[in-house]
Amino acid sequence: MHHRLLTGRAAIAAMVCTFALGSTSAFSAEWGAGAGVASAQKPYKDFSRDTTPLPLLYFDNQYLHFFATGAEIKLPGVTFSETQHLDFGLIGRYDGSGYEADDADILDGMAKRKSGFWGGAKAQWQNPWLTVSLDWTHDLSGNSKGQRVNLGAERRWQWGNFSLTPRVVTTWHDKKYVDYYYGVREEEARDGRPAYRGESAFSAEFGLLSVYRFNAHHSVMLDLEATRLSSEVRDSPLVDRSRKDRIFMGYMYHF
């Protein structure tokens, strides 16, 4: 599983680097590189916590933004005032959902569920009080053939070199996504694991990002995230948790 995760990140980083180096705007871009570690708990029964080291790449200019496993091609936006504007973009992100049959006893005999690369569109409204975002993405890898819609809001506070950004995100997943990752096919059913067909579902995510910047070049970050799962996911015979969570710690060097 770790190799799949790192391979996906490396592929996205290579793609973005190629695009950026070919852009004349790269001369006015912000660059950063570093490393981190992510620790995630998926909701499957007896599924061990997954801790993975990650290389980090950051790039941002007028046309492109990239960080970790997500990229955005920036489109023309609308400026209402100096403090309010509406931004649009085309986005892509690597999604690490999925499992292999030997990841947990409950998954023994299940067909492999693959991770994938997702792409879609995003709108973001920045104002003096909150940053509100709405995005739609589709599984471009064709593994789950699913879709998702995220509606989120966050607020950033700055105290000197330290910043704190809480966020809340509501996510809708269609039934293809839920059925692929949490469903049980007829041929996979066994005692204690009946067949289950997933339906579309909503989840609620709460997160907190903290960043400390030592100087113009060095910064560290800690991101905490917990997601409350819907009943359509919790009712799956593969699941015994009402939430999933992720912790990320990283270091970034800014060029």
N, C-alpha and C positions, 0 to 999 in steps of 0.2 A: 504493500500500500504506500509506503514511504517513497518508493522509487517512482510510482505513478505520479505522486504529488509533486516531487521535485522535477520530473521530466516535463510536466505541464507548465510549471513556472518558468523553466529554462526556455521552452519554446516561445512563450509569450514575450519574455525578455529579449530574445533574439529578434523577433519580429519588430518590436518597438525600436530597438537600437538601429535596425536597418532603415526604418522610416525616418527616424530622427536625424541620422547622419546625412540623409539625402535632402534634408530640408534646410533652406537658407536661414530660417528663423532659429535654427539650433544655436547660432552664435549668441543670441540673447536669452538662451534657455537657462533654467536652473537644473543642476544635476546633483545627484546624491547616490551613494552606494553604502551598503552595510550588511549586517547579518542579524538574525533574530531566531527565536524559537517559539513555536506555537504548540499549545497543549489543548486538545479538544476531546470532549466526551460526547460521543454519539449516543442516541437513546436506545440502542438495541440491547437485549438482555445479555448480561455477562460480557458486554463488549469492553475491552480494556481501553483505558485512556490512551490516546494517540499523541505522542510528543515528537515533533519533527523540527530539525534545524532548517532554517530558510535563508537563502541569499536574498538581499533586498536591493532593488534598483528604483531610483526616483528620477523622473524627468518631467519638466513642465515648461511649456512655452505658449505662445498665442494660439497654437493650433492643436496641441497634443498634451495630454496628461497621462502619466503612467506611474503607478506605485504598486509594488508587490505583485499581485495577481490580477490587477484590474487596469484597463486602459480606456481612454476616452478621446475621440476625435471631436474637437470643439467646433460647433456650428455658430453662425451669427445669432446674437441674442438681442434683447430689448432692454434699453436703459431708461428707467423712469426718473431717476435722480442720482445724486452722488452716492446715496446709501441704499438704493433699491435697484435691482436689475434681475432680469429673467434670462437664464442661460439654457442653451440646448446642446445636446451632444449625442454622438453615436458611441455606444459603450460595448466593451467586451470584458469578460471576467472568467477566470478558471474556477470551477466549482468542485470541491473535493468530496462531494457526497458519494456514497457507494460502499461496497464491501466485497470481500471474497468469502467463500464458504468456510474457510478455516479461521476466520476472524473471531468467531464465537460458536459455542455449541448449538445455539438456536438456529444458526445459519448453515449447519451441516446439511449438505444435499441441496442447497439453494444454488441457482445459477448466479454467476457473478453479476453484480450491478456496478457498472462503470461510472467513473467521474466524467466530466465533460466541460467543453468550452461553450459559454453562453454569450449571446450578443443581442443588442437591441438599441433602444433609444431612451434618452433621459431629459427631463426638464427640471431646473432648479431655480427657486426664487430666493434670492438673498436680500435681506432687509435688516434694519437695526436690531431686531428682536430675536429672530430665528432664521435658520436656513432650512427651507422646506424643499424636499425633493420627491419626484415621482419618476419611476422608471419601469419599463417593460422589457423583459428579455426572454429569449427562446433558446432551447438546447440545440445549438448548431452542430454538435457532435452527433445528434440523432440517436443517442442512447436511450434517454427517457422520452424523447419527442415532446417534452413538457414546456410549459410557459409559467412565468411568474411575474407578479406586479408588486413593487415595493413602494410604500408611501412612508416617508420618514421626516423627522424634524430633529434638529440639533442646535445647541447654543454653546459658543466658545467664550470662556473667560480667560483673561490674561493677567498674570501678576508677575511683572518683571520677566524673567527667563522661563517661567513656568506657566503652562496653559492646561486647562481642564475643559473637556468637551463631552457633556452627557448627550445621549441620543435615544430616541425611541423610534422603532420601525415596525410597521405592520406589513406582513407579506401574505399575498395570496398565491397559492400553488394550484395548478389545475390538476384534474384527476389522473392524467397521464404521469405526472411527476410523482404524486403520492402513491399511485399503484406500482410504479416501477421500483421505488426505493423502499416502500413499506408493505406492499402487497405480497400475497403468497399465491402462486399459480396452482392450478389443480394438480399438476404433476409434481409439485413440490410439497404438497400437504402430507402430513404424517401425524402420529399420535402426539398431542401437545402442540401441534402447529397446523391448525385447520386452514383451509383455503380462505383467502381474504382479498377482497377487491377494494382498492383505495378510491376515495372520492376527493374532490377539490376541498381545500382547507385553508384556513387563515392561521397565522402564527404571530406572536408578539415578541419583539426583540428589545432588550434594554442593554445599553452599552455605555461605557465610560472610557474615554481616551485621555491619557495624561502624557504630556511631553515636557521634558526639561532640556533646554538648550544651553550648554555650557558657554559657548561662544559662537562665532559665525560659522564654524566648521563642524562642531561636534554636538550631537543631541542623542538622548535616549527616550524611549517611549514604552508605555505600558497600556495595553488595551484589554478591557474586561468586557465579556459579552455573555448574556444569558437569554435563551429563547424559550418562551412558553409554547408548548406544542398544542395543536388542536385535538379534539376528540377523535377526528378521523385518522390521525396518526397514532394517538395513544391507544386506540382500540385494536391496532394491529397486533397479532400474536407474536410478532418479532420484537415488540417494544415493551419495556417495563419502567420507563421513566416519563415524567410529565414535562421534562425540559431537557435541553442540551446546552452546553456551555463551551466557551473557548477563552483561553488566556494567551496573549501574545506579548512578548518582550523583545525589544530590538534596539540596535545602535545604528546611527546613520552618520556618515561623513558627508558634509555638503561641500562641493567643490567651489 
